[in-house]
Amino acid sequence: MLAKFFGALMLHDYWTSDDVFEQCTLLTYQEEQCQAWHQAIPQPSGAWNISIVDEAELLHTYDRICHTDCIRANVEYNAKVC
């Protein structure tokens, strides 16, 4: 299942994107999903099929990364202005 997961990530549009945020999103998504999946294995409900990329979660991750970068840019700008 993990091999299919990594294969699905490599086939995703973000994999070949020139957009740094999309590349970062894919890496962050991979890290978070693998960690959550491994933690879910011993649970009574078990783990889900990780080989299916959750596009909604991917978009949520993208928004979070963009928001974090925007905050970082504002902090840097305010530090220069003040």
C-alpha positions as CSV (number, residue, x, y, z in Angstrom):
1,M,0.0,0.0,0.0
2,L,2.8,2.4,0.8
3,A,4.5,1.7,-2.6
4,K,1.2,2.6,-4.3
5,F,1.0,5.8,-2.1
6,F,4.4,7.0,-3.2
7,G,3.6,6.1,-6.8
8,A,0.3,8.1,-6.6
9,L,2.3,11.1,-5.3
10,M,4.8,10.8,-8.1
11,L,1.9,10.9,-10.6
12,H,0.2,13.9,-9.0
13,D,0.4,17.2,-10.9
14,Y,2.2,18.8,-7.9
15,W,5.1,16.4,-8.4
16,T,6.3,18.2,-11.6
17,S,5.0,21.6,-10.6
18,D,7.3,24.7,-10.7
19,D,5.3,26.2,-7.9
20,V,7.3,25.9,-4.6
21,F,4.1,25.9,-2.6
22,E,2.7,22.9,-4.5
23,Q,6.0,21.0,-4.1
24,C,6.0,21.8,-0.4
25,T,2.4,20.8,-0.1
26,L,3.1,17.4,-1.6
27,L,6.0,16.8,0.8
28,T,4.0,17.9,3.8
29,Y,1.0,15.9,2.8
30,Q,3.2,12.8,2.4
31,E,4.8,13.3,5.8
32,E,1.6,13.9,7.7
33,Q,-0.4,11.1,6.0
34,C,2.4,8.5,6.6
35,Q,2.6,9.5,10.2
36,A,-1.1,9.4,10.7
37,W,-1.5,6.2,8.8
38,H,1.2,4.4,10.9
39,Q,-0.4,5.6,14.1
40,A,-3.9,4.4,13.0
41,I,-2.7,0.8,12.2
42,P,-3.0,-0.5,15.8
43,Q,-6.3,1.3,16.5
44,P,-9.5,-0.7,16.5
45,S,-10.8,1.0,13.4
46,G,-7.4,0.4,11.6
47,A,-5.8,2.4,8.9
48,W,-7.3,3.7,5.7
49,N,-6.2,3.0,2.1
50,I,-3.3,5.5,2.0
51,S,-2.7,4.8,-1.7
52,I,-5.6,7.1,-2.5
53,V,-4.6,10.7,-2.5
54,D,-7.2,12.8,-0.5
55,E,-7.5,15.9,-2.8
56,A,-9.5,17.8,-0.1
57,E,-6.8,17.2,2.5
58,L,-4.1,18.1,-0.1
59,L,-5.9,21.4,-0.8
60,H,-6.2,22.0,3.0
61,T,-2.5,21.4,3.3
62,Y,-1.8,23.9,0.4
63,D,-3.9,26.6,2.1
64,R,-2.1,26.0,5.4
65,I,1.3,26.3,3.8
66,C,0.3,29.5,1.8
67,H,-1.1,31.0,5.0
68,T,2.0,30.2,7.0
69,D,4.2,31.8,4.3
70,C,2.0,34.9,4.2
71,I,2.3,35.3,8.0
72,R,6.1,34.8,7.7
73,A,6.3,37.5,5.0
74,N,4.2,39.9,7.0
75,V,6.4,39.4,10.1
76,E,9.5,40.0,7.9
77,Y,8.0,43.1,6.4
78,N,6.9,44.5,9.7
79,A,10.4,43.9,11.1
80,K,11.9,46.0,8.3
81,V,9.3,48.8,8.6
82,C,9.5,49.1,12.4
